[in-house]
Amino acid sequence: MKKTQLIMLLLLTAIGFQSCKKDATTSASTTSDKILSANINGNAWNPDTVRAAITYNDAAKTKAFTVVGTANQQQVRINITLPNSTNDNDFPLATYKVDATTRVVLNYDEYKQLPDGSYDYVPVGTVEAGSGSVIITAIDKDKKLITGTYSFSTRHIDKDEEGNIISITTVNVLLGTFTNLPYSFVAN
């Protein structure tokens, strides 16, 4: 009788340990499912709202991939425009770097009061050529999901009336990822 009780106790203990192990694994996988994230000046950032689209402009024959993520009065915007494009919801897997053109535009915005008293998202500095890139690593055009990475730095220089530098503000948006980010397709 005592042997049976001991075996039952050991069996229940083993099942209990196994249950705890499964719960830990599930929790770990659910915390890493972020469709858009970044590290902004050393702080983890995960937006509350995300919009993404691929838009084809028939008149200009261009295709643009845009993403806007917003949280904590901060906004990250990505816009890549390709000339001589086709009217479909695909986007080339490639590295897109900020250069002297407006083909790749990356912005970090903060929600601020404007001179007229209203509030809106305002860019904090500019991303200069060579200071940012987006890498598109995968796209599923049937499910309309896109995956990649991004990083950039902005810089804003405040000057006095005589042109002397008062301050320089930089924002580093690093380790940015978008993973299986749903997007819409629009053709106009």
N, C-alpha and C positions, 0 to 999 in steps of 0.2 A: 504494500500500500504506500509506504513512504517513498519507494522508488518511483512509482507512478506519479505521485505528487511532485517529486523533484524534477522529473522529466517534463511534466506539464508547466512547472514554474520556469524552467530553462527555455522551453518552447515559446511561452508567452513573452519572456524577456527578449528573445531573439526577434520575434515579430515586432515588438515595440521598438527595438533599435532599428530594424529595417524600415519601419514607418517614418521614423525621424529622418533617416537618410534620404528617403524619397522626397520629403517636404523640403529639405535644404536644397536639393537639386532643382526642384520646381521654382523655388523663390529666386535662385541665382539666375535662371534663364529669363524670368519675367522682368527683372530689373534692368536687363541689358537691351531690351527691345525699344530703341529710340529711332524714329524715322529721320530725325534731324537733330544734330547736337553740335556743340563746339566748346572750346575753352576760351573764354573772353577775359583777357588780362589775368589769367591764372585761376579763374572761377568757372566751374562747370555750368553750362547753359543749355537748357532743353526747352524749346518753345512750347507754349500752350496751344498756339494755332499755327498751322503750316498750310500754305497754298503753293501748288506747283503746276506748271502748264508748259506744253510745247505748242507754240503758235506759228502757223504758216501764213505769210503775207503774200498773196498771189500777185499783187501789183508790183511789189519790190523783189519778189522771188527770194525772200529771206525766211529763215526759220529761227525762232528764238526759244530758248529754254529759260524759264524764270522760276525762282523760288523766293518766297517771303515767309520767314519765321518770326514770330513775335512772342515775347514773354518778359515780364518784369520791367516794363517800359523800355525794353531794348528790342531792336529789330535787325535782322540780318537779311540782306537782299542779294540775290545772285541773278545775273542776266547775261546770257551768252547768245549772240546773234551770228548766224552763219549766212553768208551771201550765196547766191546760185544754188538754192536748195530745192528739194522736191516736196510735193504735197503729201506727206505721210507723217505718222506719229513716231517715227524712228529718230534717233539722234546719235551721231557718231561717237564711238568710244575713243576718247583722246584726252590729252592734257591741254587745257585752255589757259593761257597766261595773260595777265593784264599787261597791255602794251600801250603804245601811244594812240591807238585807235579806240573807238567805243565798242569794239566787238565783245570784249569781256568787261563787265562792270560789276564790281563788288562794293557793297555798302554796309556800314555799321551805323545805325541810327538810334537816337535817344528821343524819348517823348518829352518835348519842351514847350514852354509858352512862347508864342510868336509875338512880335511887336504889336500886332493888332489885338492881343489879348486871347486869341484862340490857341488851341494846343494841337500839335501834330508831330510826327516823327521827322527829325532833322538829322542829316548826315553829320557825323562827328569826324571831320577831316576828309581827306581824299586818299584813295589808293593809287599810288604812283606806279608807273611802269616798272615791272619786275618785282612788285611788292605783293603779289597775290596770284593764286591759280586755283583752278577747279579741274579735277580729274574724274571723268565719267568712266566707271569700270564695268558697268553692266546695265542692260536695259531689257525689259520684257515688254515688247510693244503690244503683245496680245493682252496681257494683264494690266498694261500701262503702269509699270513700276520701274523706277530708275535708282541706281546706286552709284555712289562715288564719294570723293573727299574734296575738301576745300580748306584754304587758309589764306589769310591776308593781314596786312597791317595798314592802319590809316594814320595820317598825320595832319595836324592842324597847327598853324603858326599864327599866334596873336602878335600884332605889331601896334606900336603907338602911332600917333599922328605924324611923326617924323620918319617912320619906317623902321624903327628899332624893334628888335624882337623882345617881346614881353614874356611870352611863354610858348612852349611847344607841348601839345597834347598828342599822345600816341595811344592807339588802341590795337592790341594784338588779338586777332581772332584765329586761333590755332586748333589743330586736331579736329577740324570740322568734318562731319560725316553726314551723309544721307543714305539710308539703307532701306531698300524696297519702298521708296517714297512714291505714293500714288500721284499720278499727274493726269490732267485733262488734256485733250487735244482740240485745238481750235484752228479752223482754216477760214480766212477771210480774204 
